[in-house]
Amino acid sequence: MKNRWVLLAIVVTVGVALDQISKQLAEGRLVLDRFVPVIDGFFALRLSRNQGAFFSLGGSMSDGVPRAFFVVATLGAIALIGHLYRKAEDDQRALRWALALLLAGAVGNLIDRVLEGSVIDFLHLHLRDVFHWATFNFADIYITFGLVFLLVDLFRAKKPAVKRVAGAASKEKRAS
C-alpha cells in the first residue's frame, strides 16, 4: 500500500519539476512564436502561450473565461484523480501509472495557469510546411501517456478500471 503512494509522489514531483524547469529554460532562451528547428522538417522549438487546455483545446474562448474555467476544471480533475488513485486495486499498475502521469501533467499546467494566466508551450511537431501539430510541453506529454496507460488498463482488465474502482467504493459503503 505504501509503495503506491511513493510511486505517486515520485512521478508527480519529478514530472512537475522537469515540466517547470523546461518551461523556464524555454522562456529564457526562446523568442515568442519563432521556430528553432531541431530536426529539420519534423520537430522545432517554438515558445507560445496557450490560453486553452491540452494541445490548445479551447484556446479560442473569450479572454478571462479560459483561466477561471480551466483552473476550476483542473482542480476538479485533480480531486477525481486522487479519489481514483486511492480506490485503485493493488493489481492495477497501469491505472496507477496513468493517474500519476495525469496528475503530474495537470499540476504542471495548473501552476502556469495560476501564476502566468496561460500555459507555456514550446515543443512543436510538424511535417515540413504541410502539417503542424499544436505546440505543447512536458505536462501535455504526461497527460498523453497517462491516457495511453488508462486505455491499457481498460483493455487489459477483466473489469474496466472505472467499474472496478466504483465497485470497490460501493463495497466499502456496504461494509461501513
C-alpha positions as CSV (number, residue, x, y, z in Angstrom):
1,M,0.0,0.0,0.0
2,K,2.8,2.5,0.9
3,N,4.6,1.8,-2.4
4,R,1.6,3.1,-4.4
5,W,1.9,6.5,-2.6
6,V,5.7,6.5,-3.1
7,L,5.1,6.0,-6.9
8,L,2.7,8.9,-7.0
9,A,4.9,11.2,-5.0
10,I,8.0,10.4,-7.2
11,V,6.2,10.6,-10.6
12,V,4.4,13.9,-9.7
13,T,7.4,15.5,-8.1
14,V,9.9,14.6,-10.8
15,G,7.3,15.3,-13.6
16,V,6.3,18.7,-12.3
17,A,10.0,19.7,-11.7
18,L,11.0,18.7,-15.2
19,D,8.0,20.4,-16.7
20,Q,8.6,23.7,-14.8
21,I,12.3,23.8,-15.4
22,S,11.9,23.1,-19.1
23,K,9.4,25.9,-19.3
24,Q,11.7,28.3,-17.5
25,L,14.5,27.4,-19.9
26,A,12.2,27.8,-22.9
27,E,11.1,31.3,-21.7
28,G,14.6,32.4,-21.1
29,R,16.1,31.2,-24.4
30,L,13.3,31.3,-27.0
31,V,11.6,34.2,-28.7
32,L,7.8,34.1,-28.7
33,D,6.4,32.4,-31.9
34,R,9.8,32.0,-33.5
35,F,10.6,28.5,-34.8
36,V,14.0,27.0,-33.9
37,P,14.5,23.8,-36.0
38,V,15.8,20.8,-34.0
39,I,15.0,18.0,-36.6
40,D,14.5,19.8,-39.9
41,G,11.0,19.4,-41.3
42,F,9.7,17.5,-38.2
43,F,10.5,19.0,-34.8
44,A,11.1,22.5,-33.7
45,L,11.2,24.6,-30.5
46,R,8.6,27.4,-30.5
47,L,7.7,29.4,-27.5
48,S,4.0,30.1,-27.2
49,R,1.3,31.0,-24.7
50,N,-1.7,28.6,-24.6
51,Q,-5.0,30.0,-23.2
52,G,-6.7,26.7,-23.9
53,A,-6.2,23.2,-22.5
54,F,-4.3,20.1,-23.5
55,F,-2.9,20.7,-27.1
56,S,-4.6,24.1,-27.2
57,L,-8.2,22.8,-27.0
58,G,-10.5,25.7,-26.0
59,G,-7.9,28.3,-26.8
60,S,-10.4,30.4,-28.8
61,M,-12.6,31.0,-25.7
62,S,-13.0,34.7,-24.8
63,D,-10.4,36.3,-22.6
64,G,-10.8,35.6,-18.9
65,V,-13.0,32.6,-19.4
66,P,-10.2,30.1,-20.1
67,R,-8.2,30.9,-16.9
68,A,-11.1,30.6,-14.5
69,F,-12.7,27.7,-16.3
70,F,-9.5,25.7,-16.7
71,V,-8.4,26.3,-13.1
72,V,-11.7,25.1,-11.7
73,A,-11.8,22.1,-14.2
74,T,-8.2,21.2,-13.3
75,L,-8.8,21.3,-9.6
76,G,-11.9,19.0,-10.1
77,A,-9.7,16.7,-12.2
78,I,-7.0,16.6,-9.5
79,A,-9.6,15.7,-6.9
80,L,-11.0,12.9,-9.2
81,I,-7.6,11.6,-9.9
82,G,-6.8,11.5,-6.2
83,H,-10.0,9.6,-5.5
84,L,-9.5,7.1,-8.2
85,Y,-5.8,6.6,-7.2
86,R,-6.9,5.9,-3.6
87,K,-9.5,3.4,-4.7
88,A,-7.3,1.6,-7.3
89,E,-6.6,-2.0,-6.5
90,D,-3.0,-3.2,-6.0
91,D,-3.0,-5.2,-9.3
92,Q,-4.0,-2.1,-11.3
93,R,-0.4,-0.9,-12.0
94,A,-1.3,0.6,-15.4
95,L,-4.1,2.6,-13.8
96,R,-1.9,3.9,-11.0
97,W,0.8,4.9,-13.6
98,A,-1.9,6.6,-15.7
99,L,-3.3,8.5,-12.8
100,A,0.2,9.6,-11.6
101,L,1.1,10.9,-15.1
102,L,-2.3,12.6,-15.5
103,L,-1.8,14.3,-12.1
104,A,1.8,15.4,-12.9
105,G,0.5,16.9,-16.2
106,A,-2.5,18.6,-14.6
107,V,-0.4,20.1,-11.8
108,G,2.4,21.3,-14.2
109,N,-0.1,23.2,-16.4
110,L,-2.1,24.4,-13.4
111,I,1.0,26.1,-12.0
112,D,1.4,28.1,-15.3
113,R,-2.3,29.0,-15.5
114,V,-2.4,30.3,-11.9
115,L,0.9,32.1,-12.0
116,E,1.0,33.3,-15.6
117,G,-2.6,33.2,-16.8
118,S,-1.7,30.8,-19.6
119,V,0.3,27.7,-20.2
120,I,3.8,27.9,-21.6
121,D,4.3,25.6,-24.6
122,F,7.5,25.1,-26.6
123,L,7.7,21.7,-28.3
124,H,6.3,21.7,-31.9
125,L,5.9,18.7,-34.2
126,H,5.3,19.3,-37.9
127,L,5.7,17.7,-41.3
128,R,7.5,20.3,-43.3
129,D,5.0,23.0,-44.0
130,V,2.3,20.5,-44.8
131,F,1.0,19.8,-41.3
132,H,1.6,21.5,-38.0
133,W,0.5,19.8,-34.7
134,A,-0.2,22.0,-31.7
135,T,2.7,23.3,-29.7
136,F,2.9,21.5,-26.4
137,N,5.0,20.9,-23.3
138,F,6.1,18.1,-21.0
139,A,2.9,18.3,-19.0
140,D,1.0,17.5,-22.2
141,I,3.3,14.6,-22.8
142,Y,2.5,13.2,-19.3
143,I,-1.2,13.6,-20.0
144,T,-0.9,11.8,-23.3
145,F,1.0,8.9,-21.8
146,G,-1.5,8.8,-18.8
147,L,-4.3,8.4,-21.3
148,V,-2.5,5.6,-23.1
149,F,-1.9,3.8,-19.8
150,L,-5.6,4.3,-18.9
151,L,-6.5,2.6,-22.2
152,V,-4.1,-0.2,-21.5
153,D,-5.8,-0.7,-18.1
154,L,-9.2,-0.6,-19.7
155,F,-8.4,-3.2,-22.3
156,R,-6.3,-5.5,-20.1
157,A,-8.7,-5.6,-17.2
158,K,-11.4,-8.2,-16.9
159,K,-13.5,-5.4,-15.4
160,P,-12.6,-1.8,-16.6
161,A,-10.8,0.4,-14.1
162,V,-13.8,2.8,-13.6
163,K,-16.1,-0.1,-12.8
164,R,-13.6,-1.8,-10.5
165,V,-13.0,1.4,-8.6
166,A,-16.7,2.1,-8.4
167,G,-17.3,-1.4,-7.3
168,A,-14.7,-1.1,-4.6
169,A,-16.3,2.1,-3.4
170,S,-19.8,0.5,-3.2
171,K,-18.3,-2.5,-1.3
172,E,-16.7,0.0,1.1
173,K,-20.0,1.7,1.7
174,R,-21.8,-1.6,2.4
175,A,-19.1,-2.6,4.9
176,S,-19.4,0.6,6.9
